[in-house]
Amino acid sequence: MKSRIFNLNWEDFDHRDPEQRRQLAGALQFYCALPNKFVDSRLGKVAEFIKTRNQFQALRTKQIQEFTLASDGWVNEKAIDIIEKFHLLTNYDNGYEQIFDIRDFSGTKASGFDMAAVVSGLTFQEVKEGEKLKVYQMRGAKERVGFCYYGGALGWHRRLFEDGDWWTLEDNAIEFRNKAYSNRAATYYALLEAAANAKGCCAQIPSDCDDCDNDARSIASSINYAATDILTKAAARGLSVDVANTQFIVLTPLQLRGRVRYALGQRMQAFADSEKLIDYNFRQITSMMLATTNRILVILPGRTLKIGYRMDLTLFDDFDILSYTDTVAGWMRHGGCIGDIDQINCIELTEESGSCPAGSFNPLVSCGEVDVSEEIEDIRG
């Protein structure tokens, strides 16, 4: 049986062979390194890794609908091929990487980086002949951003190898990788929300169920106002912004995705070629990791929003004789900061009402013993 996620054949795998266990640990490191934003230096020269990573990155950019809706080529694909494609997908949220300016510190010995909230006071003015330029001193606070460690461990009981329970082994590996990257994402979404909490929101919009267009136009106008405020303050502080080319992120919880998307598509007039109501270039990012689900964040990405990746998910393996378990520990090291919280404005929206019935926790089985005696009697009768 060929593995879905590792480059090996389980039928040929002997867990008692130390060399094959070492190769499995290497294959797990290979698999866990695929989602990294930067290429691991230990794998950068491995041609197979670069090829697989490029394929993985291409799959990440495609929408999930390709795997949930039948396409023209779907009927020509084997079921196992579709399953393998599904397991290549990321089950974690990496939208924050489009919001922060992320730097690679993996090849350094840095313990962190410095973030300066600097105001120069620099101005250009006319200088008459014989006069000297005025020298403006830089001033502002400097903060040290440290790289913190984050870790977790995965245990594979030897019974899984002895019984050939390969599906469980691979599912555990998939969950392990997803949990690691989800944890990192949650750290920086929490940082964005902390900035919004500290600053407070600039507008509050009640849900208008009677007039969807009026609701959308209110949201669009508030998003415009939030972006205008960010641009004005950013320009005054010397950040690189301009009206025509600056792109803003509208970070949206899943619960508000539809309303915000509808608002961003609103037009001045009731015909398709009319200009949009929004004044700037906005891109919506939807996340399920936001703790506050009735608030959207308008963000000027990059600039003073910084993250440093010191160590991507790195694995260490060992066999625990007391629990008869092969243990793989994964460690990450990273740190980040928001240098200027005025790059973020938030807007509160009243959530639309609605409810879904609660289900039970009893497992549902797809097949089993079925009593058909009553059906047979009905047919005969």
TORFIFI-226895 format. One line per field, with one value per residue (C-alpha): residue number from 1; x, y, z. Coordinates in steps of 0.001 Angstrom, whole numbers, plus 500000, padded with zeros to 6 digits. Example, Ala and Ser with C-alpha at 12.3 -4.5 7.8 and 13.67 -1.06 7.14 Angstrom:
residues 2
resi = [1, 2]
X = [512300, 513670]
Y = [495500, 498940]
Z = [507800, 507140]
end
This chain:
residues 381
resi = [1, 2, 3, 4, 5, 6, 7, 8, 9, 10, 11, 12, 13, 14, 15, 16, 17, 18, 19, 20, 21, 22, 23, 24, 25, 26, 27, 28, 29, 30, 31, 32, 33, 34, 35, 36, 37, 38, 39, 40, 41, 42, 43, 44, 45, 46, 47, 48, 49, 50, 51, 52, 53, 54, 55, 56, 57, 58, 59, 60, 61, 62, 63, 64, 65, 66, 67, 68, 69, 70, 71, 72, 73, 74, 75, 76, 77, 78, 79, 80, 81, 82, 83, 84, 85, 86, 87, 88, 89, 90, 91, 92, 93, 94, 95, 96, 97, 98, 99, 100, 101, 102, 103, 104, 105, 106, 107, 108, 109, 110, 111, 112, 113, 114, 115, 116, 117, 118, 119, 120, 121, 122, 123, 124, 125, 126, 127, 128, 129, 130, 131, 132, 133, 134, 135, 136, 137, 138, 139, 140, 141, 142, 143, 144, 145, 146, 147, 148, 149, 150, 151, 152, 153, 154, 155, 156, 157, 158, 159, 160, 161, 162, 163, 164, 165, 166, 167, 168, 169, 170, 171, 172, 173, 174, 175, 176, 177, 178, 179, 180, 181, 182, 183, 184, 185, 186, 187, 188, 189, 190, 191, 192, 193, 194, 195, 196, 197, 198, 199, 200, 201, 202, 203, 204, 205, 206, 207, 208, 209, 210, 211, 212, 213, 214, 215, 216, 217, 218, 219, 220, 221, 222, 223, 224, 225, 226, 227, 228, 229, 230, 231, 232, 233, 234, 235, 236, 237, 238, 239, 240, 241, 242, 243, 244, 245, 246, 247, 248, 249, 250, 251, 252, 253, 254, 255, 256, 257, 258, 259, 260, 261, 262, 263, 264, 265, 266, 267, 268, 269, 270, 271, 272, 273, 274, 275, 276, 277, 278, 279, 280, 281, 282, 283, 284, 285, 286, 287, 288, 289, 290, 291, 292, 293, 294, 295, 296, 297, 298, 299, 300, 301, 302, 303, 304, 305, 306, 307, 308, 309, 310, 311, 312, 313, 314, 315, 316, 317, 318, 319, 320, 321, 322, 323, 324, 325, 326, 327, 328, 329, 330, 331, 332, 333, 334, 335, 336, 337, 338, 339, 340, 341, 342, 343, 344, 345, 346, 347, 348, 349, 350, 351, 352, 353, 354, 355, 356, 357, 358, 359, 360, 361, 362, 363, 364, 365, 366, 367, 368, 369, 370, 371, 372, 373, 374, 375, 376, 377, 378, 379, 380, 381]
X = [500000, 501542, 501369, 499135, 501462, 504882, 507114, 507140, 505297, 503864, 503947, 507738, 508152, 509729, 509320, 511980, 514671, 516325, 517280, 513702, 512436, 514971, 513694, 510107, 511153, 512745, 509596, 507514, 509877, 509557, 505757, 505614, 507934, 505759, 503506, 506404, 506514, 510292, 512246, 514029, 517797, 518142, 515706, 516486, 518846, 516582, 515086, 512141, 511206, 511303, 509149, 506600, 506524, 505798, 502899, 501668, 501828, 499885, 497164, 496933, 495974, 493022, 489616, 488251, 485323, 487583, 487424, 483763, 482098, 482254, 484418, 484824, 487686, 486211, 484661, 488006, 489805, 490109, 488651, 492067, 493517, 490815, 491495, 495219, 494510, 492266, 494958, 497456, 495251, 495934, 493334, 494600, 494230, 497257, 495510, 497487, 500609, 499040, 498602, 501993, 505410, 507132, 510901, 512976, 515454, 516014, 519628, 520612, 521399, 519056, 517075, 514585, 514409, 514014, 510871, 511178, 508143, 510119, 509010, 511602, 509968, 511716, 510490, 511804, 511936, 513613, 517309, 518806, 522323, 524924, 522521, 522903, 520263, 518582, 519291, 516234, 516910, 515110, 513079, 510820, 510689, 512391, 510983, 512644, 510528, 511697, 511354, 509291, 509207, 506033, 505916, 503851, 504413, 502925, 502963, 502697, 502120, 504034, 500739, 499843, 502898, 502462, 498788, 499362, 497037, 498541, 495451, 495486, 499220, 498811, 495736, 497699, 500513, 498055, 496442, 499855, 500946, 497648, 497612, 501136, 500409, 496964, 498593, 500951, 498075, 496004, 498883, 498861, 495106, 494978, 497579, 495425, 492356, 494310, 495181, 491511, 490476, 493046, 491997, 488222, 485988, 485188, 481622, 478773, 476248, 473015, 471751, 469088, 467105, 464455, 466766, 469859, 471126, 470911, 472799, 475502, 475879, 476257, 479001, 480751, 480668, 482118, 484885, 485717, 485850, 488103, 490528, 490577, 491502, 494311, 495678, 495677, 497559, 499968, 500905, 501537, 503942, 505902, 504655, 504592, 500975, 499061, 495396, 495653, 497894, 497546, 495651, 493720, 492702, 489184, 489603, 486190, 484845, 482983, 479662, 479880, 481460, 478359, 477333, 480829, 481310, 477975, 478993, 482299, 480405, 477948, 477791, 476842, 474016, 471785, 473630, 476615, 479119, 478496, 481414, 481717, 480780, 484096, 486811, 489933, 491436, 490138, 490752, 488604, 490183, 487785, 488910, 487322, 490003, 488638, 487278, 484940, 482453, 480527, 483480, 485510, 489022, 490195, 493978, 496863, 499058, 502812, 504702, 504936, 503060, 506043, 506632, 509915, 510137, 513191, 512466, 509740, 508213, 511240, 510893, 512837, 512056, 512687, 511348, 509821, 510390, 507994, 504976, 506055, 505601, 507562, 507375, 507909, 508254, 507737, 509096, 508548, 510058, 508688, 507702, 505815, 504494, 502278, 504372, 501511, 497976, 496639, 497204, 494057, 490496, 487529, 483809, 481187, 478201, 475169, 474970, 471943, 469609, 469041, 469538, 470105, 468863, 471409, 472458, 473206, 476620, 475598, 477652, 475902, 476763, 476426, 475502, 474687, 471888, 468581, 465211, 463293, 460531, 457909, 458793, 458480, 455062, 453923, 455042, 453328, 450208]
Y = [500000, 503269, 506104, 509069, 511642, 510000, 508790, 505161, 501873, 500702, 497032, 497215, 499178, 497366, 499347, 497202, 498480, 501632, 502890, 502639, 504406, 507163, 507413, 507678, 510540, 512245, 511734, 513310, 516322, 516546, 516514, 519067, 521476, 521747, 524607, 526766, 530258, 529948, 526912, 525012, 525232, 521494, 520699, 523537, 521410, 518368, 518420, 516188, 518517, 521631, 519918, 518663, 522016, 523854, 521485, 521996, 525785, 525620, 523536, 526039, 528815, 526912, 527202, 524361, 524064, 522107, 519237, 519550, 520188, 517858, 519294, 518219, 515922, 514574, 511446, 510464, 510514, 507564, 507942, 507435, 510287, 512645, 511585, 512216, 515705, 516417, 515393, 517736, 520704, 522829, 522588, 525695, 529410, 531228, 534477, 536376, 535925, 538361, 540954, 540942, 541672, 538340, 537998, 534824, 534558, 530803, 531152, 533497, 533314, 536169, 535949, 538490, 541771, 545431, 547344, 551108, 553375, 556190, 559725, 561711, 565125, 565456, 568212, 569608, 573373, 576024, 576557, 579874, 580139, 579852, 578360, 574892, 572205, 571691, 568274, 566538, 563992, 560660, 560097, 557372, 554229, 550986, 547638, 544254, 541491, 538102, 534765, 532435, 528631, 526694, 522907, 519754, 516013, 513153, 509581, 506554, 503379, 500454, 498570, 500802, 499534, 495919, 495895, 497832, 500625, 503013, 505197, 506156, 506863, 509239, 510953, 511591, 513143, 515361, 516533, 517131, 519420, 521278, 521838, 523264, 525813, 526597, 527448, 529891, 531487, 531851, 533720, 536485, 536734, 537231, 540002, 541775, 541476, 542774, 545894, 546390, 545934, 548469, 551049, 550602, 550684, 553729, 552696, 550437, 549219, 547457, 544606, 545810, 542774, 544874, 546585, 544604, 547344, 549947, 547613, 547015, 550710, 551521, 548913, 550152, 553767, 552767, 550753, 553809, 555998, 553531, 553386, 557184, 557538, 554983, 556672, 560112, 558972, 556744, 559549, 561891, 559346, 558838, 555353, 554491, 554999, 556594, 556702, 554975, 551992, 551201, 547989, 547417, 544127, 543686, 540900, 539310, 536595, 533801, 534977, 538313, 537102, 537410, 540876, 542300, 540745, 542204, 545606, 545610, 544990, 547884, 550377, 554036, 553387, 550402, 549161, 546840, 549364, 551940, 552850, 550972, 552694, 551813, 554416, 552300, 548952, 546413, 542686, 540548, 537806, 535551, 533728, 531326, 532122, 535483, 535486, 538444, 537458, 540740, 542895, 543456, 544879, 547276, 546891, 548558, 545459, 545262, 548410, 548142, 544833, 542506, 538779, 536931, 533188, 531943, 528218, 526551, 523288, 521126, 517527, 515384, 511691, 509093, 505721, 505552, 502053, 502630, 503406, 501369, 504514, 506279, 509924, 512854, 516283, 519357, 522797, 526219, 529571, 532913, 536367, 539393, 542820, 545676, 548824, 551221, 550229, 553071, 550760, 549001, 550245, 548103, 548276, 546549, 544941, 543497, 539823, 538617, 536470, 532814, 529378, 525792, 522754, 521049, 517516, 514602, 513223, 509673, 508307, 507660, 504529, 504203, 500509, 497611, 495244, 496412, 494956, 494615, 492289, 495049, 496246, 492697, 492286, 495575, 494511, 491149, 492622]
Z = [500000, 498863, 501355, 500551, 502094, 502390, 499597, 500734, 500433, 503760, 502733, 502499, 505723, 508689, 511904, 513606, 511230, 512698, 509231, 507962, 511087, 510396, 506831, 508108, 510413, 507411, 505359, 508146, 508218, 504415, 504686, 507509, 505683, 502559, 503805, 505009, 503522, 503215, 502016, 504771, 504188, 504866, 502057, 499652, 497571, 497428, 493944, 494885, 497761, 495550, 492904, 495454, 497254, 494001, 493338, 496890, 496617, 493338, 495002, 497869, 495478, 494030, 495599, 497694, 495254, 492907, 495365, 496345, 492992, 489998, 487221, 483610, 484529, 487760, 486258, 484756, 488098, 490440, 493907, 495521, 493401, 494662, 498261, 497790, 496456, 499422, 501889, 500238, 501089, 504130, 506886, 508615, 508061, 506635, 505614, 508256, 506104, 503626, 506391, 508119, 506635, 507294, 507443, 507344, 510239, 509931, 508765, 511576, 515285, 516112, 519345, 517992, 516123, 517007, 516123, 516204, 516477, 514907, 514068, 512123, 511869, 508518, 506170, 502897, 502506, 500466, 501247, 500202, 498858, 501579, 504125, 505582, 505642, 508982, 510461, 511899, 514629, 514675, 517804, 519076, 521186, 520193, 521262, 521204, 519676, 520891, 519137, 521322, 521229, 520481, 520564, 520491, 520255, 518257, 519559, 517279, 519284, 517785, 517520, 514557, 512686, 513762, 512700, 509473, 510519, 507967, 507528, 511216, 511075, 508166, 509573, 512774, 510742, 508851, 512089, 513663, 510832, 510693, 514468, 514380, 511679, 513098, 516414, 514710, 512798, 515979, 517637, 515040, 514613, 518390, 518032, 515433, 517655, 520651, 518642, 517714, 521360, 522526, 519966, 519809, 516733, 514638, 513661, 514715, 512162, 513179, 511042, 508601, 507512, 505765, 503272, 502299, 499971, 502707, 505056, 502446, 501654, 505355, 505664, 502504, 503699, 507077, 505397, 503275, 506379, 508206, 505261, 504908, 508584, 508216, 505087, 506687, 509784, 507846, 505462, 508390, 509886, 506696, 505800, 502109, 501047, 498212, 497287, 493903, 494686, 498382, 499055, 502276, 503846, 505206, 507751, 508202, 510513, 508773, 510241, 508367, 505148, 502962, 504179, 503744, 500320, 499214, 500605, 498738, 495491, 495904, 493023, 492781, 490334, 489599, 486526, 486134, 484736, 487434, 489686, 492956, 496174, 497810, 497267, 497655, 496745, 499256, 499506, 501784, 503897, 505797, 508931, 511392, 513975, 515088, 518637, 518017, 515332, 515020, 514008, 510853, 510706, 507996, 507849, 506054, 505584, 506030, 507086, 510896, 511097, 511369, 511931, 512085, 511466, 513361, 513068, 511038, 512200, 513051, 514199, 516649, 517124, 519816, 520974, 524452, 525833, 528736, 526536, 523462, 521401, 518684, 519705, 517351, 518926, 516763, 517596, 516049, 516953, 515844, 517054, 515799, 516635, 515509, 515576, 514895, 515851, 513695, 510722, 511965, 512296, 513222, 512536, 514666, 512979, 514709, 513832, 511902, 513966, 513261, 514749, 513717, 515648, 517865, 516949, 519237, 520072, 519195, 516286, 513000, 511047, 507296, 507280, 509606, 510502, 509058, 509987, 506709, 507899, 508049, 504550, 503193, 504791, 503310, 499856, 500117, 501564]
end
